[in-house]
Amino acid sequence: MKNLLALLVISGAIAMLVILAGSTELVIDVQFGLFLVLFLYAATIIAFGTGGMLKSLAGLKYLFTDELVGGAQAKYLSVLYNSQVKFLYGGALVGLVIGAIAILGNIDTYDNFIFQRASSVNLIVLFYAALLAESIFRPLSLKLKTCDMLD
């Protein structure tokens, strides 16, 4: 329950910043979110196989529990989630580069305002990657890595 509460606090703080930034419509982009999730799990399948991807999805339940056994399975999941953090940022880099190519490839059709707005929309994929990596996958990786150290 406390882990869920902590996740709600993080989500609330991020939501507050989004609202203060102007509008939730500025940061909601389904296409970038879908791209990032698909990139994450495709890279997971390439690196860890289909079984690794399924274990990654099933292991998300450990985010909400303190009853961790540890051992080889926890170490495996820790490495997997740590790799997924890298995959998320890698996917964000791919999205940023493709977005920059699209923006700069059509720069003659933009006036200054549209160029700035397109550039800001291009940063959404990095926001999504940081949000997923730093609020779910990195804490989960560290939790599984240190579970054998608990008394």
TIROTI-550967 format. One record per atom (N, C-alpha, C): residue in three letters; atom name; x, y, z; residue number from 0. Coordinates in pm, 1 decimal. Layout:
BEGIN
lumnu | papa | east | north | up | tivo
ALA | CA | X | Y | Z | NUM;
...
***
This chain:
BEGIN
lumnu | papa | east | north | up | tivo
MET | N | 81.7 | -119.6 | 0.0 | 0;
MET | CA | 0.0 | 0.0 | 0.0 | 0;
MET | C | 86.2 | 126.2 | 0.0 | 0;
LYS | N | 197.4 | 122.8 | 77.2 | 1;
LYS | CA | 282.3 | 242.0 | 81.9 | 1;
LYS | C | 350.3 | 266.1 | -52.0 | 1;
ASN | N | 381.6 | 159.9 | -125.8 | 2;
ASN | CA | 441.9 | 176.1 | -258.0 | 2;
ASN | C | 343.6 | 238.9 | -354.9 | 2;
LEU | N | 218.3 | 199.6 | -345.7 | 3;
LEU | CA | 115.1 | 259.2 | -429.3 | 3;
LEU | C | 98.5 | 406.6 | -394.4 | 3;
LEU | N | 101.6 | 437.5 | -266.3 | 4;
LEU | CA | 90.4 | 575.9 | -221.7 | 4;
LEU | C | 207.5 | 658.4 | -273.4 | 4;
ALA | N | 327.7 | 603.1 | -267.9 | 5;
ALA | CA | 445.6 | 673.7 | -318.8 | 5;
ALA | C | 433.3 | 698.3 | -468.7 | 5;
LEU | N | 383.7 | 599.4 | -542.7 | 6;
LEU | CA | 364.4 | 615.3 | -686.4 | 6;
LEU | C | 258.6 | 721.9 | -715.4 | 6;
LEU | N | 155.4 | 727.5 | -633.3 | 7;
LEU | CA | 52.9 | 831.3 | -648.5 | 7;
LEU | C | 109.5 | 970.0 | -620.1 | 7;
VAL | N | 198.4 | 979.7 | -521.1 | 8;
VAL | CA | 260.7 | 1108.4 | -489.4 | 8;
VAL | C | 346.4 | 1155.3 | -606.7 | 8;
ILE | N | 425.6 | 1064.1 | -662.4 | 9;
ILE | CA | 507.7 | 1098.6 | -779.8 | 9;
ILE | C | 418.1 | 1141.9 | -895.4 | 9;
SER | N | 313.2 | 1065.2 | -921.0 | 10;
SER | CA | 221.3 | 1097.4 | -1030.8 | 10;
SER | C | 153.4 | 1231.9 | -1007.2 | 10;
GLY | N | 114.8 | 1257.6 | -883.0 | 11;
GLY | CA | 51.8 | 1385.3 | -849.9 | 11;
GLY | C | 146.0 | 1503.0 | -868.5 | 11;
ALA | N | 270.8 | 1485.1 | -829.5 | 12;
ALA | CA | 369.1 | 1592.4 | -847.5 | 12;
ALA | C | 392.7 | 1621.4 | -995.6 | 12;
ILE | N | 401.5 | 1516.6 | -1075.0 | 13;
ILE | CA | 420.8 | 1534.8 | -1219.4 | 13;
ILE | C | 297.5 | 1599.2 | -1281.1 | 13;
ALA | N | 178.9 | 1555.0 | -1239.8 | 14;
ALA | CA | 54.4 | 1614.0 | -1291.1 | 14;
ALA | C | 46.9 | 1762.0 | -1255.0 | 14;
MET | N | 90.9 | 1797.2 | -1133.2 | 15;
MET | CA | 90.0 | 1937.5 | -1091.5 | 15;
MET | C | 182.0 | 2020.1 | -1181.9 | 15;
LEU | N | 299.8 | 1968.1 | -1212.4 | 16;
LEU | CA | 391.7 | 2040.3 | -1300.0 | 16;
LEU | C | 335.8 | 2054.6 | -1441.1 | 16;
VAL | N | 268.6 | 1950.1 | -1488.7 | 17;
VAL | CA | 208.3 | 1956.6 | -1622.1 | 17;
VAL | C | 99.4 | 2063.2 | -1625.4 | 17;
ILE | N | 18.0 | 2068.4 | -1522.2 | 18;
ILE | CA | -89.4 | 2169.1 | -1516.4 | 18;
ILE | C | -30.5 | 2309.2 | -1506.0 | 18;
LEU | N | 75.7 | 2324.1 | -1426.1 | 19;
LEU | CA | 140.9 | 2454.1 | -1415.2 | 19;
LEU | C | 206.7 | 2496.2 | -1546.3 | 19;
ALA | N | 247.7 | 2398.9 | -1625.6 | 20;
ALA | CA | 312.0 | 2428.3 | -1754.2 | 20;
ALA | C | 213.6 | 2482.8 | -1856.7 | 20;
GLY | N | 87.8 | 2467.1 | -1834.0 | 21;
GLY | CA | -8.6 | 2523.9 | -1926.7 | 21;
GLY | C | -128.8 | 2436.8 | -1952.4 | 21;
SER | N | -105.4 | 2315.5 | -1999.7 | 22;
SER | CA | -217.3 | 2231.8 | -2037.0 | 22;
SER | C | -171.4 | 2087.1 | -2047.3 | 22;
THR | N | -261.1 | 1996.8 | -2012.4 | 23;
THR | CA | -228.9 | 1855.2 | -2026.7 | 23;
THR | C | -222.6 | 1815.1 | -2173.5 | 23;
GLU | N | -290.1 | 1891.2 | -2258.6 | 24;
GLU | CA | -288.2 | 1861.2 | -2401.3 | 24;
GLU | C | -149.2 | 1877.0 | -2461.8 | 24;
LEU | N | -63.7 | 1956.7 | -2396.3 | 25;
LEU | CA | 71.4 | 1976.8 | -2447.3 | 25;
LEU | C | 158.2 | 1852.3 | -2433.1 | 25;
VAL | N | 129.6 | 1768.8 | -2333.7 | 26;
VAL | CA | 216.6 | 1654.3 | -2306.4 | 26;
VAL | C | 153.4 | 1518.9 | -2337.7 | 26;
ILE | N | 31.9 | 1517.7 | -2384.8 | 27;
ILE | CA | -31.8 | 1391.0 | -2419.6 | 27;
ILE | C | -14.0 | 1366.8 | -2568.5 | 27;
ASP | N | 59.2 | 1261.4 | -2599.9 | 28;
ASP | CA | 83.3 | 1223.9 | -2738.1 | 28;
ASP | C | 81.9 | 1071.3 | -2745.2 | 28;
VAL | N | -27.8 | 1016.3 | -2789.5 | 29;
VAL | CA | -47.4 | 872.0 | -2791.6 | 29;
VAL | C | 52.6 | 802.9 | -2884.4 | 29;
GLN | N | 84.0 | 865.9 | -2996.2 | 30;
GLN | CA | 175.0 | 803.2 | -3091.5 | 30;
GLN | C | 314.8 | 785.5 | -3032.2 | 30;
PHE | N | 366.9 | 888.1 | -2966.2 | 31;
PHE | CA | 498.9 | 876.1 | -2904.2 | 31;
PHE | C | 496.8 | 774.1 | -2791.3 | 31;
GLY | N | 390.1 | 772.9 | -2712.1 | 32;
GLY | CA | 379.2 | 675.1 | -2603.9 | 32;
GLY | C | 375.7 | 533.6 | -2656.8 | 32;
LEU | N | 298.1 | 511.5 | -2760.4 | 33;
LEU | CA | 289.6 | 379.3 | -2821.8 | 33;
LEU | C | 424.1 | 338.6 | -2882.2 | 33;
PHE | N | 489.7 | 431.3 | -2950.3 | 34;
PHE | CA | 621.3 | 402.4 | -3007.2 | 34;
PHE | C | 718.6 | 360.1 | -2897.9 | 34;
LEU | N | 720.5 | 432.9 | -2788.2 | 35;
LEU | CA | 816.6 | 404.9 | -2681.9 | 35;
LEU | C | 791.6 | 269.1 | -2617.2 | 35;
VAL | N | 666.0 | 236.1 | -2591.1 | 36;
VAL | CA | 633.3 | 106.3 | -2531.1 | 36;
VAL | C | 667.3 | -7.5 | -2627.7 | 36;
LEU | N | 633.4 | 9.6 | -2754.2 | 37;
LEU | CA | 666.4 | -93.9 | -2853.0 | 37;
LEU | C | 817.5 | -108.6 | -2869.5 | 37;
PHE | N | 889.6 | 2.3 | -2870.6 | 38;
PHE | CA | 1035.7 | -3.4 | -2880.1 | 38;
PHE | C | 1094.4 | -73.9 | -2758.8 | 38;
LEU | N | 1044.0 | -41.0 | -2640.0 | 39;
LEU | CA | 1091.9 | -101.2 | -2515.4 | 39;
LEU | C | 1077.6 | -252.6 | -2518.8 | 39;
TYR | N | 959.7 | -301.3 | -2552.2 | 40;
TYR | CA | 937.6 | -445.8 | -2546.7 | 40;
TYR | C | 997.4 | -519.4 | -2666.8 | 40;
ALA | N | 1011.8 | -452.2 | -2780.4 | 41;
ALA | CA | 1082.6 | -515.3 | -2892.2 | 41;
ALA | C | 1230.6 | -531.9 | -2858.4 | 41;
ALA | N | 1290.7 | -430.4 | -2797.7 | 42;
ALA | CA | 1430.9 | -440.1 | -2756.7 | 42;
ALA | C | 1447.7 | -544.7 | -2646.8 | 42;
THR | N | 1349.4 | -555.3 | -2558.3 | 43;
THR | CA | 1354.2 | -657.0 | -2452.7 | 43;
THR | C | 1350.0 | -796.6 | -2513.6 | 43;
ILE | N | 1265.9 | -817.2 | -2612.9 | 44;
ILE | CA | 1258.0 | -947.6 | -2679.6 | 44;
ILE | C | 1389.9 | -979.5 | -2749.1 | 44;
ILE | N | 1450.0 | -879.8 | -2814.4 | 45;
ILE | CA | 1577.7 | -902.4 | -2881.8 | 45;
ILE | C | 1685.1 | -941.6 | -2781.0 | 45;
ALA | N | 1690.1 | -872.9 | -2666.5 | 46;
ALA | CA | 1797.1 | -895.5 | -2569.2 | 46;
ALA | C | 1770.4 | -1014.6 | -2477.2 | 46;
PHE | N | 1644.7 | -1034.7 | -2435.8 | 47;
PHE | CA | 1613.9 | -1135.3 | -2335.0 | 47;
PHE | C | 1518.4 | -1243.9 | -2383.1 | 47;
GLY | N | 1471.7 | -1234.7 | -2504.7 | 48;
GLY | CA | 1378.8 | -1332.8 | -2556.9 | 48;
GLY | C | 1235.9 | -1304.3 | -2513.1 | 48;
THR | N | 1145.2 | -1381.1 | -2569.1 | 49;
THR | CA | 1003.4 | -1364.6 | -2535.0 | 49;
THR | C | 978.3 | -1393.4 | -2387.7 | 49;
GLY | N | 1048.8 | -1493.1 | -2334.3 | 50;
GLY | CA | 1034.8 | -1525.1 | -2191.6 | 50;
GLY | C | 1075.2 | -1409.4 | -2103.6 | 50;
GLY | N | 1181.6 | -1340.3 | -2141.9 | 51;
GLY | CA | 1225.2 | -1223.3 | -2065.4 | 51;
GLY | C | 1122.1 | -1112.2 | -2068.6 | 51;
MET | N | 1059.9 | -1092.6 | -2184.0 | 52;
MET | CA | 956.2 | -990.9 | -2194.2 | 52;
MET | C | 837.1 | -1025.4 | -2105.5 | 52;
LEU | N | 796.9 | -1153.0 | -2106.2 | 53;
LEU | CA | 684.0 | -1194.9 | -2022.1 | 53;
LEU | C | 719.1 | -1183.9 | -1873.9 | 53;
LYS | N | 842.8 | -1218.8 | -1837.0 | 54;
LYS | CA | 885.6 | -1203.6 | -1697.6 | 54;
LYS | C | 889.6 | -1057.1 | -1657.2 | 54;
SER | N | 926.0 | -971.6 | -1751.2 | 55;
SER | CA | 926.9 | -828.2 | -1724.2 | 55;
SER | C | 786.4 | -777.9 | -1692.4 | 55;
LEU | N | 690.1 | -819.9 | -1771.7 | 56;
LEU | CA | 551.7 | -778.3 | -1747.1 | 56;
LEU | C | 499.0 | -835.5 | -1615.9 | 56;
ALA | N | 525.7 | -963.5 | -1591.0 | 57;
ALA | CA | 478.3 | -1026.7 | -1467.3 | 57;
ALA | C | 549.0 | -969.0 | -1345.1 | 57;
GLY | N | 674.5 | -928.9 | -1361.1 | 58;
GLY | CA | 751.8 | -877.3 | -1248.5 | 58;
GLY | C | 712.3 | -737.7 | -1204.9 | 58;
LEU | N | 629.6 | -669.4 | -1283.1 | 59;
LEU | CA | 584.3 | -536.0 | -1242.5 | 59;
LEU | C | 507.7 | -539.0 | -1111.3 | 59;
LYS | N | 455.4 | -655.9 | -1075.7 | 60;
LYS | CA | 382.1 | -668.8 | -949.3 | 60;
LYS | C | 473.0 | -643.6 | -829.3 | 60;
TYR | N | 603.4 | -664.4 | -844.9 | 61;
TYR | CA | 696.4 | -643.4 | -734.0 | 61;
TYR | C | 712.3 | -496.8 | -698.1 | 61;
LEU | N | 664.9 | -408.9 | -783.5 | 62;
LEU | CA | 667.4 | -267.2 | -752.0 | 62;
LEU | C | 577.5 | -236.1 | -632.4 | 62;
PHE | N | 475.1 | -318.9 | -612.1 | 63;
PHE | CA | 375.8 | -292.3 | -509.2 | 63;
PHE | C | 384.4 | -386.3 | -389.6 | 63;
THR | N | 495.2 | -457.2 | -374.3 | 64;
THR | CA | 507.6 | -548.3 | -262.1 | 64;
THR | C | 643.5 | -532.9 | -195.8 | 64;
ASP | N | 649.3 | -563.9 | -68.1 | 65;
ASP | CA | 775.4 | -565.3 | 5.0 | 65;
ASP | C | 820.1 | -707.2 | 34.2 | 65;
GLU | N | 740.0 | -804.3 | -3.5 | 66;
GLU | CA | 770.8 | -944.6 | 22.2 | 66;
GLU | C | 848.4 | -1003.4 | -94.8 | 66;
LEU | N | 977.5 | -972.6 | -97.6 | 67;
LEU | CA | 1062.8 | -1021.4 | -204.3 | 67;
LEU | C | 1153.9 | -1129.8 | -150.5 | 67;
VAL | N | 1164.2 | -1238.2 | -223.1 | 68;
VAL | CA | 1245.6 | -1350.5 | -180.3 | 68;
VAL | C | 1392.3 | -1328.3 | -216.5 | 68;
GLY | N | 1419.0 | -1268.6 | -328.8 | 69;
GLY | CA | 1556.1 | -1248.1 | -372.5 | 69;
GLY | C | 1605.6 | -1365.9 | -453.3 | 69;
GLY | N | 1736.0 | -1387.7 | -451.7 | 70;
GLY | CA | 1794.8 | -1498.8 | -524.0 | 70;
GLY | C | 1819.0 | -1468.3 | -670.3 | 70;
ALA | N | 1835.1 | -1573.8 | -747.0 | 71;
ALA | CA | 1871.3 | -1562.0 | -888.2 | 71;
ALA | C | 1761.4 | -1493.0 | -969.8 | 71;
GLN | N | 1635.2 | -1522.6 | -938.6 | 72;
GLN | CA | 1525.2 | -1461.7 | -1012.8 | 72;
GLN | C | 1522.6 | -1310.1 | -992.7 | 72;
ALA | N | 1544.2 | -1265.3 | -870.2 | 73;
ALA | CA | 1545.1 | -1121.6 | -842.1 | 73;
ALA | C | 1662.9 | -1054.6 | -912.6 | 73;
LYS | N | 1778.4 | -1119.5 | -914.1 | 74;
LYS | CA | 1895.3 | -1063.5 | -982.6 | 74;
LYS | C | 1870.0 | -1054.1 | -1133.3 | 74;
TYR | N | 1808.5 | -1156.6 | -1188.9 | 75;
TYR | CA | 1775.8 | -1157.1 | -1331.2 | 75;
TYR | C | 1681.5 | -1041.5 | -1364.2 | 75;
LEU | N | 1575.0 | -1026.6 | -1284.9 | 76;
LEU | CA | 1479.1 | -918.7 | -1309.2 | 76;
LEU | C | 1543.4 | -782.3 | -1289.4 | 76;
SER | N | 1633.8 | -771.0 | -1194.8 | 77;
SER | CA | 1703.1 | -644.6 | -1172.9 | 77;
SER | C | 1784.1 | -605.0 | -1295.3 | 77;
VAL | N | 1856.8 | -700.1 | -1351.4 | 78;
VAL | CA | 1934.1 | -673.9 | -1473.2 | 78;
VAL | C | 1840.7 | -640.9 | -1588.8 | 78;
LEU | N | 1730.7 | -713.7 | -1599.1 | 79;
LEU | CA | 1633.8 | -691.6 | -1705.9 | 79;
LEU | C | 1576.5 | -550.1 | -1697.4 | 79;
TYR | N | 1531.9 | -509.0 | -1577.7 | 80;
TYR | CA | 1473.2 | -375.4 | -1563.2 | 80;
TYR | C | 1577.4 | -266.4 | -1582.1 | 80;
ASN | N | 1699.7 | -291.5 | -1537.9 | 81;
ASN | CA | 1806.2 | -194.4 | -1560.3 | 81;
ASN | C | 1831.2 | -178.4 | -1710.2 | 81;
SER | N | 1825.7 | -287.6 | -1783.6 | 82;
SER | CA | 1840.5 | -281.5 | -1929.4 | 82;
SER | C | 1722.7 | -207.4 | -1992.2 | 82;
GLN | N | 1604.7 | -225.8 | -1936.9 | 83;
GLN | CA | 1487.6 | -158.4 | -1993.1 | 83;
GLN | C | 1495.7 | -7.0 | -1975.0 | 83;
VAL | N | 1561.0 | 37.4 | -1868.6 | 84;
VAL | CA | 1584.3 | 181.7 | -1852.4 | 84;
VAL | C | 1666.4 | 231.9 | -1971.0 | 84;
LYS | N | 1769.4 | 158.5 | -2005.8 | 85;
LYS | CA | 1853.3 | 196.2 | -2120.4 | 85;
LYS | C | 1774.3 | 189.1 | -2250.4 | 85;
PHE | N | 1689.3 | 88.3 | -2265.2 | 86;
PHE | CA | 1607.2 | 77.5 | -2385.3 | 86;
PHE | C | 1511.8 | 196.5 | -2398.9 | 86;
LEU | N | 1455.9 | 240.8 | -2286.3 | 87;
LEU | CA | 1364.7 | 355.7 | -2289.9 | 87;
LEU | C | 1435.8 | 480.8 | -2337.9 | 87;
TYR | N | 1554.1 | 506.1 | -2282.5 | 88;
TYR | CA | 1628.4 | 624.2 | -2325.9 | 88;
TYR | C | 1679.9 | 608.1 | -2469.2 | 88;
GLY | N | 1712.3 | 487.1 | -2509.0 | 89;
GLY | CA | 1750.0 | 462.7 | -2647.6 | 89;
GLY | C | 1634.2 | 489.3 | -2742.3 | 89;
GLY | N | 1515.6 | 443.4 | -2704.5 | 90;
GLY | CA | 1396.2 | 469.9 | -2785.0 | 90;
GLY | C | 1365.9 | 618.9 | -2792.3 | 90;
ALA | N | 1387.5 | 688.7 | -2680.3 | 91;
ALA | CA | 1366.2 | 833.8 | -2680.1 | 91;
ALA | C | 1464.1 | 902.8 | -2774.2 | 91;
LEU | N | 1589.6 | 856.5 | -2775.3 | 92;
LEU | CA | 1688.3 | 914.7 | -2866.1 | 92;
LEU | C | 1648.1 | 892.4 | -3011.5 | 92;
VAL | N | 1602.1 | 772.3 | -3042.4 | 93;
VAL | CA | 1555.2 | 743.5 | -3178.8 | 93;
VAL | C | 1438.2 | 835.7 | -3213.8 | 93;
GLY | N | 1343.4 | 850.6 | -3122.2 | 94;
GLY | CA | 1229.0 | 938.5 | -3145.9 | 94;
GLY | C | 1269.6 | 1083.6 | -3163.7 | 94;
LEU | N | 1365.6 | 1130.2 | -3081.6 | 95;
LEU | CA | 1413.4 | 1267.9 | -3095.0 | 95;
LEU | C | 1481.4 | 1291.5 | -3228.6 | 95;
VAL | N | 1563.7 | 1196.4 | -3270.2 | 96;
VAL | CA | 1634.9 | 1211.9 | -3397.2 | 96;
VAL | C | 1537.7 | 1209.9 | -3514.7 | 96;
ILE | N | 1443.6 | 1117.0 | -3513.9 | 97;
ILE | CA | 1345.4 | 1111.3 | -3622.9 | 97;
ILE | C | 1261.0 | 1239.0 | -3625.0 | 97;
GLY | N | 1220.4 | 1285.4 | -3507.7 | 98;
GLY | CA | 1144.0 | 1410.4 | -3500.4 | 98;
GLY | C | 1224.5 | 1529.4 | -3549.0 | 98;
ALA | N | 1352.5 | 1534.8 | -3512.5 | 99;
ALA | CA | 1437.8 | 1645.1 | -3557.7 | 99;
ALA | C | 1455.8 | 1641.5 | -3709.2 | 99;
ILE | N | 1472.8 | 1522.3 | -3764.1 | 100;
ILE | CA | 1484.4 | 1509.5 | -3909.6 | 100;
ILE | C | 1355.9 | 1557.4 | -3977.2 | 100;
ALA | N | 1242.0 | 1519.0 | -3921.9 | 101;
ALA | CA | 1113.9 | 1560.8 | -3979.8 | 101;
ALA | C | 1096.5 | 1712.2 | -3971.0 | 101;
ILE | N | 1133.8 | 1770.0 | -3858.4 | 102;
ILE | CA | 1118.4 | 1915.5 | -3841.3 | 102;
ILE | C | 1214.5 | 1990.2 | -3933.1 | 102;
LEU | N | 1341.4 | 1951.2 | -3928.8 | 103;
LEU | CA | 1442.0 | 2023.0 | -4008.2 | 103;
LEU | C | 1427.8 | 1995.9 | -4157.3 | 103;
GLY | N | 1373.2 | 1882.0 | -4192.6 | 104;
GLY | CA | 1350.8 | 1851.8 | -4333.8 | 104;
GLY | C | 1239.4 | 1934.0 | -4395.1 | 104;
ASN | N | 1154.8 | 1991.2 | -4313.1 | 105;
ASN | CA | 1043.3 | 2072.8 | -4361.4 | 105;
ASN | C | 1051.6 | 2215.7 | -4311.2 | 105;
ILE | N | 1171.3 | 2261.4 | -4278.9 | 106;
ILE | CA | 1186.0 | 2392.8 | -4215.7 | 106;
ILE | C | 1140.3 | 2506.8 | -4305.9 | 106;
ASP | N | 1147.4 | 2489.6 | -4435.9 | 107;
ASP | CA | 1105.1 | 2596.4 | -4526.6 | 107;
ASP | C | 954.1 | 2618.2 | -4524.7 | 107;
THR | N | 878.3 | 2524.3 | -4472.5 | 108;
THR | CA | 732.3 | 2539.7 | -4466.3 | 108;
THR | C | 686.1 | 2597.5 | -4333.0 | 108;
TYR | N | 779.6 | 2618.1 | -4237.9 | 109;
TYR | CA | 743.4 | 2665.7 | -4104.4 | 109;
TYR | C | 779.1 | 2812.7 | -4087.5 | 109;
ASP | N | 693.9 | 2883.7 | -4014.8 | 110;
ASP | CA | 739.0 | 3012.5 | -3963.4 | 110;
ASP | C | 797.7 | 2986.2 | -3824.2 | 110;
ASN | N | 850.1 | 3086.3 | -3759.0 | 111;
ASN | CA | 921.5 | 3066.4 | -3632.2 | 111;
ASN | C | 834.8 | 3002.5 | -3524.8 | 111;
PHE | N | 711.0 | 3044.0 | -3511.3 | 112;
PHE | CA | 624.6 | 2990.3 | -3406.1 | 112;
PHE | C | 598.6 | 2841.7 | -3425.6 | 112;
ILE | N | 568.7 | 2800.7 | -3546.5 | 113;
ILE | CA | 540.1 | 2659.8 | -3573.4 | 113;
ILE | C | 665.7 | 2576.3 | -3554.3 | 113;
PHE | N | 782.6 | 2629.7 | -3591.8 | 114;
PHE | CA | 908.3 | 2558.5 | -3570.4 | 114;
PHE | C | 931.9 | 2534.3 | -3421.5 | 114;
GLN | N | 907.8 | 2635.8 | -3338.5 | 115;
GLN | CA | 925.5 | 2620.9 | -3193.6 | 115;
GLN | C | 826.1 | 2521.9 | -3135.9 | 115;
ARG | N | 701.8 | 2527.7 | -3179.6 | 116;
ARG | CA | 599.5 | 2434.0 | -3129.7 | 116;
ARG | C | 632.7 | 2290.7 | -3170.7 | 116;
ALA | N | 676.5 | 2270.0 | -3293.3 | 117;
ALA | CA | 713.5 | 2136.4 | -3338.7 | 117;
ALA | C | 833.2 | 2084.7 | -3259.9 | 117;
SER | N | 926.4 | 2171.8 | -3228.8 | 118;
SER | CA | 1042.2 | 2130.8 | -3149.5 | 118;
SER | C | 1001.3 | 2090.4 | -3008.1 | 118;
SER | N | 906.3 | 2161.7 | -2949.5 | 119;
SER | CA | 861.8 | 2126.7 | -2814.3 | 119;
SER | C | 786.3 | 1993.8 | -2813.6 | 119;
VAL | N | 708.0 | 1967.2 | -2916.4 | 120;
VAL | CA | 636.9 | 1840.1 | -2926.2 | 120;
VAL | C | 736.6 | 1725.9 | -2940.8 | 120;
ASN | N | 847.4 | 1752.1 | -3004.4 | 121;
ASN | CA | 950.5 | 1650.4 | -3024.2 | 121;
ASN | C | 1010.6 | 1605.5 | -2890.3 | 121;
LEU | N | 1006.4 | 1689.5 | -2788.5 | 122;
LEU | CA | 1062.9 | 1654.4 | -2658.0 | 122;
LEU | C | 972.2 | 1563.3 | -2575.4 | 122;
ILE | N | 849.3 | 1543.7 | -2618.2 | 123;
ILE | CA | 754.7 | 1462.2 | -2541.9 | 123;
ILE | C | 804.9 | 1319.0 | -2527.0 | 123;
VAL | N | 868.0 | 1263.8 | -2629.8 | 124;
VAL | CA | 917.3 | 1126.3 | -2621.8 | 124;
VAL | C | 1023.6 | 1113.9 | -2512.8 | 124;
LEU | N | 1106.1 | 1215.5 | -2494.7 | 125;
LEU | CA | 1205.3 | 1213.4 | -2387.4 | 125;
LEU | C | 1137.4 | 1222.2 | -2250.9 | 125;
PHE | N | 1032.8 | 1302.4 | -2241.8 | 126;
PHE | CA | 955.6 | 1312.6 | -2117.6 | 126;
PHE | C | 895.0 | 1177.5 | -2081.2 | 126;
TYR | N | 834.9 | 1109.9 | -2177.4 | 127;
TYR | CA | 775.3 | 979.0 | -2152.3 | 127;
TYR | C | 879.7 | 876.3 | -2108.7 | 127;
ALA | N | 995.2 | 878.4 | -2174.7 | 128;
ALA | CA | 1102.0 | 783.9 | -2139.0 | 128;
ALA | C | 1149.1 | 808.0 | -1996.8 | 128;
ALA | N | 1171.0 | 932.7 | -1961.4 | 129;
ALA | CA | 1216.1 | 964.8 | -1825.6 | 129;
ALA | C | 1109.0 | 928.6 | -1723.4 | 129;
LEU | N | 984.6 | 953.4 | -1756.6 | 130;
LEU | CA | 874.8 | 921.1 | -1666.0 | 130;
LEU | C | 867.8 | 771.9 | -1637.3 | 130;
LEU | N | 870.8 | 690.8 | -1741.1 | 131;
LEU | CA | 865.1 | 545.4 | -1722.1 | 131;
LEU | C | 991.8 | 491.5 | -1656.2 | 131;
ALA | N | 1106.5 | 537.9 | -1702.0 | 132;
ALA | CA | 1233.2 | 485.6 | -1650.9 | 132;
ALA | C | 1253.9 | 520.6 | -1504.3 | 132;
GLU | N | 1227.8 | 645.3 | -1468.3 | 133;
GLU | CA | 1263.1 | 691.3 | -1334.2 | 133;
GLU | C | 1153.2 | 671.4 | -1230.5 | 133;
SER | N | 1031.6 | 643.2 | -1273.9 | 134;
SER | CA | 926.0 | 620.0 | -1174.9 | 134;
SER | C | 885.9 | 473.7 | -1162.6 | 134;
ILE | N | 922.7 | 391.9 | -1260.9 | 135;
ILE | CA | 884.2 | 250.3 | -1254.8 | 135;
ILE | C | 1005.1 | 158.2 | -1265.5 | 135;
PHE | N | 1075.7 | 164.3 | -1376.9 | 136;
PHE | CA | 1176.2 | 61.5 | -1404.4 | 136;
PHE | C | 1303.4 | 74.1 | -1319.8 | 136;
ARG | N | 1357.5 | 195.3 | -1300.2 | 137;
ARG | CA | 1477.5 | 208.1 | -1218.1 | 137;
ARG | C | 1449.0 | 177.2 | -1071.1 | 137;
PRO | N | 1340.8 | 230.7 | -1010.4 | 138;
PRO | CA | 1313.1 | 191.6 | -871.0 | 138;
PRO | C | 1290.8 | 41.6 | -855.0 | 138;
LEU | N | 1223.7 | -19.4 | -950.8 | 139;
LEU | CA | 1200.0 | -163.5 | -943.5 | 139;
LEU | C | 1330.8 | -240.6 | -955.7 | 139;
SER | N | 1418.3 | -196.6 | -1043.7 | 140;
SER | CA | 1549.0 | -260.9 | -1058.3 | 140;
SER | C | 1628.9 | -251.4 | -929.0 | 140;
LEU | N | 1630.1 | -135.1 | -868.2 | 141;
LEU | CA | 1704.1 | -117.6 | -742.5 | 141;
LEU | C | 1641.7 | -196.8 | -628.7 | 141;
LYS | N | 1511.5 | -203.4 | -626.6 | 142;
LYS | CA | 1442.0 | -281.0 | -523.0 | 142;
LYS | C | 1478.3 | -428.7 | -532.9 | 142;
LEU | N | 1478.6 | -481.5 | -653.7 | 143;
LEU | CA | 1512.9 | -622.5 | -673.4 | 143;
LEU | C | 1662.2 | -648.1 | -650.3 | 143;
LYS | N | 1744.8 | -551.0 | -681.9 | 144;
LYS | CA | 1888.8 | -566.2 | -662.9 | 144;
LYS | C | 1925.3 | -571.0 | -515.2 | 144;
THR | N | 1853.3 | -495.7 | -433.8 | 145;
THR | CA | 1887.1 | -486.1 | -291.8 | 145;
THR | C | 1801.0 | -573.4 | -201.7 | 145;
CYS | N | 1711.0 | -652.8 | -257.5 | 146;
CYS | CA | 1619.0 | -729.9 | -173.0 | 146;
CYS | C | 1693.3 | -835.4 | -90.1 | 146;
ASP | N | 1806.2 | -886.3 | -137.9 | 147;
ASP | CA | 1882.9 | -983.8 | -59.3 | 147;
ASP | C | 1953.5 | -918.5 | 59.4 | 147;
MET | N | 1967.4 | -786.0 | 55.6 | 148;
MET | CA | 2034.2 | -714.9 | 164.2 | 148;
MET | C | 1942.0 | -688.5 | 282.9 | 148;
LEU | N | 1811.7 | -701.3 | 261.4 | 149;
LEU | CA | 1716.2 | -673.5 | 368.1 | 149;
LEU | C | 1727.1 | -778.1 | 478.6 | 149;
ASP | N | 1702.9 | -733.0 | 600.7 | 150;
ASP | CA | 1707.9 | -825.6 | 715.7 | 150;
ASP | C | 1588.6 | -917.4 | 717.5 | 150;
***
